[in-house]
Amino acid sequence: MPANPEMIRLFKAELELCKLRPDETLAVLTEGEEKRDFAEAFLAAGEEIGATTFHLNLARKPQRPGEKLKRTAITGNQPAIEALKNADIVVDLLGLLWSAEQKQITDAGTRMLMVREPYEVLARMFPRESLRRRVEAAQRMLEAAKTLRITSAAGTDVTYRLGAYPVMTQYGYTDTPGRWDHFAGGFLYTGAHDDGVDGTVVINTGDILYPFMRYVAAPIRLRIEKGWVKSIEGGGFEGDLMRDFIARYNDPRAYAVSHIGWGMDENAQWDFLGTSRIAAQTTGVDGRAFMGNVLFSTGPNLELGGKNDTGCHLDIPLKACSLSLDNKPIVDHGRLVPKELQATA
């Protein structure tokens, strides 16, 4: 079946943002039959640019019950890893995020673009250089800060001691060696010192729990001491879901606080999960990238250069919070404060 021409045009524009050149190699990574239409369109787009292309399709390898580390179709397949390390850019349609294999590939200098959202989301949130400029302005602010504090009317009051890990940015494309990004969405994040998070986080009604793809119906209160979640209280069904999910990994490192940051994308929609007919197909970029959200997470910090590679990861976008860096307001009740971070910048 020939690739969709509309899809080829969009993907070619994305690869041009990634600065794919005719003298470079593009690899497309898939698992089983999933996203075959995306793979064909990316390969066709790469061919139109004049690049050398190849498709690496692997058999599905599901996560084993109770397995602590993230397991994907490429886990343990060193020949496949070496093939991708030799490409200039890898389009990851499988989802290697937070895996040791992704780090091996990008450490070799290979650019990696993860593509997991439905076509409609990719088109609506197509990357813009203006978004990149705003994300990189926020990056400079976060890199210079020593402390980050989050508060909310719901009772959140937590402080992060910064400086141990780099700031990671996402603006939808990758054009520098070794850079990973995700097609669609703009936000940034970093991590505190491993023992540097203390306070209370209240996941309020209407906030989002990923990977459960659910809005919270009743507040969940987390007590955090020295970088570890010490208690998870309340929350009704979603609270039980969160407690049971973490506990089944049987891994104490699943209770670590992971990255922290905020959303920057004015094209992201908070209500997408509850209103879209294709919400079940998304990985949640709308909630994570929603402009002015505070993105709190637990679990691994491998992407930041840390040693926690637990397979248990929760991303929790918090709406209507305030965030400050060294007492300077950055987000005020869900609104970006510095002019250079706003969508009009």
Number of C-alpha atoms within 10 A of each C-alpha: 5 8 17 13 12 10 20 20 16 18 23 22 15 22 23 17 16 19 15 22 16 14 10 16 19 28 25 25 23 24 20 13 11 13 16 15 14 23 23 19 22 27 24 23 25 27 15 13 17 15 19 17 19 18 16 15 20 17 12 15 13 10 14 10 8 12 15 18 19 21 18 21 20 23 15 11 12 11 10 16 16 13 13 28 22 16 22 23 32 26 25 23 21 22 19 20 18 20 21 16 20 21 18 16 23 20 14 16 17 25 27 31 25 22 21 22 21 16 14 10 21 21 15 12 23 19 23 16 12 13 23 20 15 22 25 20 14 23 20 11 13 25 16 12 16 14 18 23 21 24 21 21 12 15 16 21 18 20 22 24 21 22 18 16 19 17 21 22 21 25 28 27 29 26 18 14 15 19 19 28 22 24 26 27 32 32 30 23 23 23 26 23 15 20 14 20 26 20 19 20 25 24 29 24 16 17 22 25 22 18 13 15 16 14 20 19 17 17 21 21 20 19 17 22 18 17 21 23 22 13 14 17 15 16 20 13 12 19 20 14 14 17 14 11 16 20 15 14 18 13 17 12 20 26 22 26 29 27 23 22 26 28 28 28 29 18 18 22 17 22 13 17 22 13 10 11 9 14 17 12 12 17 18 24 26 26 29 31 29 26 28 31 30 28 23 21 21 22 25 27 23 17 21 19 12 15 10 18 20 23 22 25 23 22 21 22 30 27 24 19 23 25 30 19 21 14 11 14 16 23 24 17 18 21 17 22 18 14 11 14 21 18 15 9 11
